[in-house]
């Protein structure tokens, strides 16, 4: 493949990928990205030599990500089904987070 054809192929692929990706320029998209970035960073902090403790710590962060994303959609959507699911997610994930944090506290996390 000649260098010019390769450059055109790479450019075409980049354009197609950009068109296929959702736009995160809106407030909700930015909030989702921020939630995911924070969740991923916090999950990495949860790494522990003990796989059970690591799982519990990472799940606290994972649940927080679900809570944050649910709160974002609650600010944005009027869809009653999604609202109900997001409200349930906040409630359930908060409860499980509390249980995990208690377990971590009892097991020297």
N, C-alpha and C positions, 0 to 999 in steps of 0.2 A: 504494500500500500504506500503510495507516495505521501510525503509530508502534508501536502495541501489537502488531499482526500482524507487523511487521518484527522487533520484539524477540522475539516467540515463535518466529519462523522462525530467527533467529540462535541463540537458546537451544537449539532443537531440533537444529540443525546441530551445535552444540558438543557436545551430549550424544551424538549419533550418532557423531561423530568420536572422542570419548573412549571409547565402547564398542568401536569398531573398532580402536583402537590397542592394541598389546600392553602389558601391564603391565610396567614396568621397575622395579618395587619390589623385586624379588628381587636377590640378590647378583650373579648372572650378568648380568642385565639392566643393572645399574649398571656392571659391569665392561665390558660391550660399549659402553655409552654413553661411558664414560670413554676407551676405546680409540679410538672413532670421533672424539671431540672432539679428542683429542691428535693423531690422524692428520691430521685436517683442518687443525689449526693448523700442524703441521709441514710439511704439503704447501704451505701458503701461504708459509712461510718459504723454501721451495725455489724460489720464482719467481726467474727469472734472465732478463736480456735475451736471452741465447742460448737458443733453444728446445730445443736438444739438451741443454744443461746443466740447464735447468729440468726437462725430462722425467726425467733421471737423478736429480736431487735429490728431485723429488716422488715418484719410484718408491721411493726408499729409505724415505721416510715411509709410503708406501702398503704396502710389504712389512712394515714394522714393525707397522702396524695389523693385517695378516693374521696375523702371529706372535702378537700380543697376544690377538686374538680366538680363535685356535686354542688358545692356552694356557688361556684361560678355559673353552672347551668341554671340554678334557682334564680339567679339575678337576671338571666337572659330569656328563659323560655316561658311561654304561656301554655305549653302542651301539658294537659292534666296528667297524662300517663307518665311522662318524663318527670314532672314535678313530684309525683307520688314516689316514683322509684328513687329519685335523688334524696328526698326527705328520709325515706327508709334507709338509704345507704348511709347518710349522716348519722342517723340513730344507731344502726347496727355496727358501723365501723367504729364509732365512738365507744360503744360498749365493749367491743372486742379489744380495742386499744387499751382500755382500762384493765381488762383481764390480763392482757399481755404484760403491761407495765407492772401489775401486781406480781405476776409470775417471775418476771425479771428481778424485781426487788427481793423476792424470797430466795432466789437462786444465785445471788451474787453477780448480777449482770452489770 
